[in-house]
Amino acid sequence: MRRRTLVVMGGIGVSIHLEIGVKKAIEWISHKRQENPKVSLGILVEEACRKFDLSPLQADFLYRHFVQTQ
């Protein structure tokens, strides 16, 4: 299976390759948090990992992404 990636420019001009599943998970979690801001981030990350078939490393990335943006 071939994986597609999306290149995102980081804050210091560092490029980060995000797999499409991670990008979709970020969008999904963002949407869910707008619907219900009180829902646990941990629960949303777990649900996103199951929904988008993400690895533990990708789950860690998602969690750090949302903690750093708060």
Buried (B, 14 or more C-beta within 10 A) or exposed (E): EEEEEEEEEEEEEEEEEBBEBBBBBBEBBEEBBEEEEEEEBEEBBBBBBEEBEBEEEBBEBBBEBBEEEE
